[in-house]
Amino acid sequence: MEAVMENHADTDILLGLGIIEAASGSLDVARAWLEKACNLNTDNPRCYLELAGILRQQQDIEGAIENYQMAISLNPGLTVAHMNLAGLLMSSNLMDDAEYHYSYVIEKEPNNANAYANLSQVQEILNKTEEARSSAARALELAPNHAGAFMTLGKLDRRSRNYSKAVENFSRIISTSTDASVKSLAHIELGHVLDKLGQYDAAYSEFTNGKIIWAGITKDFPFDKSYYRERITRNREIFSGSRNPAAKSAAVTDNVRHEPVFFVGFPRSGTTLVEQILRQHDDIVTTGELPLIDDIVREIPAMQGIDRPYPECLHDLSSDDYAVLRRMYWSKVDTVIEDFSSDSSVLVDKMPLNIVELGLIQGIFPGSRVLVAIRDPRDVCLSCFMQAFKPNPAMINFLNMRDTVDFYADVMSLWIHYSMTLPVSWYQYRYEDLIDDFETTTRGIFSFLGLEYPENASDFHRPGDRKTVITPSYQDVSTPVYTRSKARWRNYEKHLSPYIDKLAPFLEHFGYSS
């Protein structure tokens, strides 16, 4: 150690120390050594590769991606970097980029079963079903028991309504896989197949089994399910009447761009479906669930140079500070959305749980419109429980039905509070109304946005018109509007009955029969 402190010029020693510390579990120390190695020798791809691995373990996905890309720029043939980068791009919903890097690995290593299996999963999400089946088949030729390949085949079988084969594929994963996360996903996928077969009790059991396994996996993750609930409580206190810190921003406007539209709602309320319909309009650009507002939230305390947490720190913002936040937001938009024209396009920022941050949003964009998706609370909670969401501080609340219902009540209570106290221009529509009367409901939405109704609105599902969708709804938006998700809760009524009293106020408020 003393030798290193005396001679920082030895990159290999710094790299070795980082690897040793990582192996012992001291990730922060390992990161420090590897950052020093990268700074000292900017031409060494191994330094960036090892640092990326540490950042990935620390859930710093953006930093890991950047360092894998740096390693590849220095050594384009570094297939391990391509492979790991593709996995992160896939988890970040950058499927086209993930497909490229998995394909590169296969080109260099044609017998890499993992690359074929992972590529098949990306292709299935991108609706390249024939390519996905071919890639999965090749993976199984190379590794006959590859769980990832069977996962893809099971999903493809479910899509093609070959349910008996789908049951066989998912059951095989459950009985043979030693990977807990894969087994958890297989239980949940099997639950969806059993739901299609009308075996609702068995389906609920599979969803429960999958979530129990996932709860065990995530107990050591750096997420606290109380985080969002505490934030909701503080937002309700902060954004109330005369204490509303966003009121001072009312004069902060500009004429350079249209105010963005914020499209919000509880997860699984049908926002992806309506986003696809909105995209039929030539002047609308949607964000596809980019965390633009969350990025702003993280930067506010640092911008002020104070330690007060969000949202309490908003009391210290001036009107000039809100103007800075506006510019910060648009800068992020310009960085991540290539086809956005500030002169003619209307930006629809679709991120369902931005519903929690409408107080801040009203402060940054006092003239913005807010489109709110509503769906029967029983169906929303059931659907959230049925999904294999990627873990984050919000989705960690969907590991059992009780937490799911409690989270729904917290979030939607805050929305009701906002709707009655904030000077927000908002429009609320119900998913069920969209299903029952598509044209009337969608015409109301476009009218609220001040835009003419696109005559091809109902063609959102056609391949020539549909944009790539990377959410749990990606399979559903490739078909016309359907009714099977309406009142699905009735099939699981006995499982939901313990929670109906908690949901009753919302059933009444949003106009659903209890």
N, C-alpha and C positions, 0 to 999 in steps of 0.2 A: 504493500500500500504506500509506504514512504517513497519507494522508487517511482511510483506513478505520480505522486504529488510533486516530486522533483523533476519529472520528465513527462510532461503532458504530450510530448510530440510522438509518443508511441501509441499509435492508433490501435494496434493489435492488442495491447494490454488493456486499453479502455474497453474495447469490444469484448475481450474475454471476461473482464470484470462484470460487464453488463449481462452477459450470458449466464455467468455463475450466479449473480444475484437473482436473475429471473428464475433460474432453476430452483432456488431456495424459496421463492415466493415473494421476495422483496421487490415488488414491481416499481415502486417509486424510486428506489435506489438504482435499480437497473435502468430505468428511464433516464435518470440523471447521467449515468456513465455513457449510455449510448448517444444521448444528445451531445455530449462533449466529443465523442468520437466522430459524429456526423459533422459537427462544426469544425473540427480539426482537419478532417480529410473529406472534403466535399465530393470527391470523385470515387469514393468507395461504396459500391452498391450494397455490400454486406451490412454496413452500418445502418443504412436506411431500411433494409429488409428486417433486421433484428428489432430496430426501434418500432417499426410498423407492427410487429407481432406483440410487443409490449402494449402499445396504444390500443390495439384490438382487444386485448384482455382487460384493459381499463375502460372499455366502452367509449373510447375517444375515436369514433368511427371516421370522422372527417380527417383527423390527424393521421390515422392509419392509412386511409386511402391516399392521402398526399404523399406519404413516405413510400408506399408500394409503387406509386407512379414514379417517384424519384429514382427508386432502385431500377425500375424498368427502363427509364430514360438513359441510365448509365450502362445497363446491360439488357438489351431488348430480348435476349434469349433466356432470361431468368424465369423459367417456367413456374417455379414455386411462387414467385411474386405475382405472376399472371393468375395463378390458381387462387391464391389468397385474396387478391384484389377482386377477382370475379365474385367470390363469395360475399365480400363486403358491398359490392355494387348491387348484387342481388338483394341483400338485406336492406339496402337503401332505395329499392324500387327502380334502380337504373338498369333495367333488364336488357336493353339493346347493347349497352356497354359490357354487361356481364356476359352476354352471348358471344361477343367478339373475343373476350379474353379466354373463355372456356374453349372456343374454337381454335384459338392460337395454341393452347396447350395440347389439344388433340392433334393438331398439325405436327407439332414437335414430338409428341409422345402418343402415337396412335394406339397404344395398348393401355392407356390410362382409363380404367373403368370408372373412377370417381369423376373424371372430367366429363365422360359421356353421360353419367347419371345426373350430374348437376346441370349439364347442358339441357338434358331432357326436361328437367323441372322448369328451367327458364323458358324453353320453347312452349311448354304447356301453358304457362302464364301468358305468353305472347300470342296464344291461340294458333300456334303453328303445330297443330295436332299430329299431322303425319310425320313431320320431322321429329317431334317429341317421342312418338312411338318408336321410330327407327333408332334414335339415340339410346332410348331405354333398352331396346332389344340388344344393341351392340354392347352396352354395359353388362348385360346378363350373360352374353357370350364370353366376356372376359372374367366376370365374377358372378357365377350362377345364383348367389344368394344376396345380391346387392339390394339392401333395403330401399335405397333412394330410387333405384330403377323400378322396383315394385310399387313404390309410392306414386310415381308418375303414371304407371300403367293403371293403378287403381283409380286415380283421378280421371284418366282418359276413359276408362270403362264406365265410371259414373256419368260422365258427360254424354256418352253414347247410349246410356240406359242399359248397359249390360251389367245389371246390378249383381247378379250371382257371381260373375267374375270379379267385380270390384270387391265384394265381400271376401272372396278367396284371397285376393292380393293383400288387402289390409289385415286380414286375420293372420296371414303368413308373417307379416312384419311383426305383429304383436307377439306371436309365439316364438319368433327366432331372433329378433333384434336385441342387442344388449345396450343400444343407445337409448337412454331414457327420453330424450327430446323427440327422437324419431318414433318411439313407441307411443308417446303421448299424442303426437300428431295422427298416428294411425288410428288410435281409439276415436279421436274426434272425426276423422274422415269416415270411419266405419259408422259412426253415429249418423252422419248425413245420409249415408246409403240406406241405413235402416229406416230413417225418416221417410225417404222416398218410397220404401216398401210398406209404409204404414205400420211399422213395428215400433210404436212410439215409446213404450216403456223401455224396451231394449236400447233404443236410440239414446234416451236420456241417461241410461246407465253407462253407455259408452262415452258420452260427453263428460259425465261425472268422473269416470275412470281417467280420462285424458287430463282433466283439470287437476285431479289429485296428484298425478305424476308431475304435471307442470308446476304445481305449487311447491313440490319438493325440490325441483330444479331451481326455481327462482328465489328460494328462501335466502340464498347467499348473494343474490344480485343487489346492486347498490340502489334499489328502489324501495320506497316506503309508501304503502298504499294510503297512508294518512296525508301524504304531501298535497295531493290535489284537494282533499277535503278541507285541510287547513287553509289552503289558498282561497278556496271558495268562501269560507267563513270570513277571512280578512277582506276579500273583495266586497262582500256584502256590507261590511262595516265601513269601508273606505268610501265606496260609491253610493252614498246615501244623502239625499237632499242637499243642504247648503254645504255639507262637508265634502262634496264631490270635488276632488282635486282637478278633474278634467274641465271644470267649468271655465277656468281661466284661459283655456285654449280656444274658446269659441270664435275668436277673431283670426285664428291661424288658418288662412286659406291661401290658395294660389290658383292661377288660371292656366297653368302650364299643362296639367293633366286632368282627365276625368277622375273624380273621387272613386276609389275602388269599391266594389260591392263585396261585402263579407257574407259568405254563405256558411251558415252554422247549423248545429243541431246535435242531438245526442248521437253517438255512433250507432250505425245500423238503422238509421232513419230514412234511408233511400237517397242520400245526397249524391252518391255516385251516379245513380240513374239520372237525376235531374242535371247533374254536371254534363253528362253526355248530351242531353237535350239542349242545354244552353250552348254547347259548342257548335250546334248546327247554325247558329247565327254568325255571320261573317265578321261582325265587329266585336265578338266576345272572345277573350282569351282567359282560360282558367288555369289555376296554379297546380291542381292535382295534389293537394295536401302537402304543400311545402311549409315548413315551420317558420314562416317569416315573422309572425308576431312573437312566437316563443324566442326567436333570436333577439328581437328587440327587448323583450323582457329581461333576458340575461345581461344585456349590455347597459341597461339604465343605471344601476348602481355604480358601475365603473365610470360611466360618462360623468356622473356627478362627483366622483372621487370620494364617496362616503360609504359607510358600512351599513347604513339602514337598509333592511331587506325590502324587497318588493312585496306588496304594493305601498307600504308606508312611505317609501322614498318618493312617491309621486307628489306628496305635499310640497316637496322642495323644488319641483319643476316650475320654470317660468314659461311664459308663452314662447320665448325664444327657444327654450329647450324642446318644446313640442314641435317647433319648426325643424329643429335638428333631427328629431325622430322621424318626421315625415320624409326628409331627405335620405335618412338612413334606410327607411323602408323601400323607397323607390330605387335606391342604389342596389339593394339586394335583389329587387325584381329585375333590374336590368342585367344583373349578373347571371341569374338562373333561368330566365325566360327569354329565349332567343327571338321568338316571333311576336314580341309585344311592341306595338307602335304607340307611342304616347300621344300621337296626334289624333288617331281615330279609334283606337281599340278601348274597350271597356274591360278592365281587369276584374275577374271574379275570383277572389281569394277564398277557395273552398278548403276549409279545415274545420271539421265539425266542432271540436272542443274549443275553438276560438270563442264559443258562446260564453265561456268562463271569463274571457278578457274583453267583453264588450265595453266595459267602463274605460279601459285604456284606449281601445279602438276609437271610441267616441271622442276622446281627448286628442288623439293624433289626427283623426279625420272626422271633424264634426259634421261634415256634409255628406258623409257616406251613407249608403243604403245597406240594410241588413236583411238578408233573406233567411228565414228560419224554417227548417224542416221539422215537422211533427209527425210522429207515428204512434199508434196505440202502445202505451207504455208496457203492456204485457208482451207484445210482440217484440218490442225493442229489447227488453231485458232478456227474453228468451234467446233472441238472435245473438246478442252479445255473449251470452253464456255458451252458445254453440260454436263460437269462432275460436280459432287458434291464433289469436293476436300475437304480434311480436311484443315482448315485455318492455314496458316503459312506465313512468310514474302514473299514467292514467290507466293503461290496459291491465296493470297488475290488480285492478279492482274487479276483474271479471273471472276470477279463479273459482268462485262458487256463486250460487244464485243469491244468497243473502247479501254479500258484498256488492253484487251487481245491482240489486234493487236499491240498496242504500246509496250507491254512487249516483244512480239515476235521480233519486229524490234530491240529493244535494245539488246536482248540476241544474236540474230543471226548476228547482225552487229559486236558484239564483237568476235564471232566465226570467221567471215571472216577476221577480223583484226588479230586474233591469227594465222590463217592459213597462212597468208602472212608474219608474222613477227617472230613468235616463231620457234625455231629449233625442231619442234615436228614431230615425225613419226606418221602420221595420215592416216586413210583410211575412205572414205566417201561412203556410199551406200544409195540408195533411196528405200523407202518403196514400191513404185510402181514397181520398178524393181524386188523386192523380190516376189511380187504378180504375176507378169507376167512371170518371169523366175526364179523359186525358186532355182534350182540346180546351175545355173551359178552364181547367186548372193551369195548364201551361200558358194559355193566353193571359191569365191573370198575373202570372209571374213575369212575363215579358212586358206587360203593361206597367207593372211596378218599376221595372228597370228603365222604362222610357224608351223601349226599343220596339220596332215593328216585329210582328210575329213571323218567323220563318216558315215558309210553306212546307219545308222538308223536316219539320220538327219531329214527326213520328218516324223518320227514317234513321234515328240515332243508332239503331242496332245493326244497320247494314255495314258490311265490311268496308265498302268504299267511303263511308261517312264516319265510321267509328274510329276514335282515337284509342291508342293503347291505354288500358285501365289497369292500374296496379294497386288494387285494394282487395279485401276479401270478396268483393262483389264482381271480380273480373269475369267470372263465368256467366253471371246473370245478365250483364248488360249487352251480351252478344245475342240476346233474344228479344223479341218484342215485349211490351208490357204484359205481365202475367198476373194472375190472381192467387197463385198458390201460397204466397207469403202473407196474404191478408188473413187475419184471424187465425194464424197458425197456432197461437197460444191455446186454442180450444183442445188441440190434440194432447197438450201437456197440462191440462187444467189442474189435475190433482197434484202435480209437482209444483205448480205456481200458487196454489191456494194458500199456503202459509204467508204469502207476501202481498196478497191482494189488499189488505187493509192499508199497508204502507203506500200502495199505488193509487188508492181510491181518490185522494184529492186531485191527482193529476188526470185521472180518467174523467172526473167531473170538469176540471178546468179546460181540458182540451176537447171536450164534447164526445167522450166515448161512454157507452153504456157499461155500467158495472154489473 
